[in-house]
Amino acid sequence: MTAMTTPQVDMAALDAAAGEAADVLKALSNPQRLRLLCALLPGERCVGDLEDALGASQSYVSGQLARLRAEGFVACDRDGRTIRYRLADPRIGPILERLYEVFCPDVAPV
């Protein structure tokens, strides 16, 4: 009979991954930032559309978008006077989709 070997866990890699996950979850912990990211899940949107989706002022939405952009979660493109935002971090979409399945099963998609 051979003894089973337990795979070795790289604790440094696990700690790094946990730190990254915690940083993402911190950004998602603000309900308005979470709603902004959810509004961007289907595709890019201009700031005015995001203001309407949140029912928030332009300055508040812009401030939250600036934080999300600094974190690398969203990116923007300028077309004249219009700034369009989109999800930039490929990890965010699957997280939002799973959160939607768990917490919003009876809500129509954004």
N, C-alpha and C positions, 0 to 999 in steps of 0.2 A: 504494500500500500504506500502510495506516495503522499507526502504532505502537501497540502494546498499552500500556495504562496500568495501572500497578499501583495497587490501592486503597491509600489512605493508612491507616495503622494508628494509632489513638489510643493512644499509649503510656501516657498517664496512666490511661485507662480499663482498659487491659490490666494495668497494675500494680495497680490497685485490685481487679480481679477475681482476680488471682493471690494477693493478700493475703487476700481472703475465702476462696478455696479452701484456702489453707494453714491458715487458722484452723479450718475445718471438718475438714480432714484431721488436725490436731493432736488434736481431740476424738475422732476415730475411731481414732487410733493406739493407744489403750489397749484391749486386748482385752476387758476387762470392760465398759467403756462401750459398745464396739461391740456386744457381746452384749445389753446392756440395750436399746439402740436397735433391734436386730433383734427382740427380744422384743416391742417396742411396734409393730412394723411392721403386724401384723394388726389392731391396735386397742388401746384403752386397757386398762391392767391395774393392779391394786392392788399396793402395795409387797410384800405377802406373796407374791403370785404371782411377782413379779420376784426375790425372794429365792430361791424354789424353782427358778426357771429358771436362776439363776446358781450356786446352791449356796453362797451367800454370806450373811454375817450382815446383820441389819437395819441396823446402823450403817454398814457398808461400802456397801450398796446405797443407803441414804439419802444418804450423802456423794457418791457418784457421780451420783445423780439431782440433787442440789443443784448440782453443777458443770454438768451438762447443762441445767438450768433457767436458771442464770445466763448460759449461752451462748445461750439462747433456742431450744435444740433440742427441749426437752420443756416441757410445761405440765401443771399438775395441777388437779384439782377435789377438793374435800372433800365427802364425804357422811357427816355424823356423824363417826365416828372413822376412817372409811376414806378414804384418799387414793388417787385414781386418776390415773395418768400416761398421757400420750399424746404422740405426736410433734407438735411445734408448728411446726417449720420445714419448709416445703414442699419444700425442696431435699434434705432428708435421705432421704425415702422412695425417690426414684429412684436415689440413690447406693447405698443399702443393697440395693435390688433388683439393681442391676448387680453389686455385690460378691458377692451371693449366687449369681448366675449364673456368675460367674468362679471363685469359690473353694469353693462348696458345691453343685456340680451333682448330686451323688449323695446329698445329705442331705435328708430330709423337711423341709418348711417348719415353722417354729416355731409 
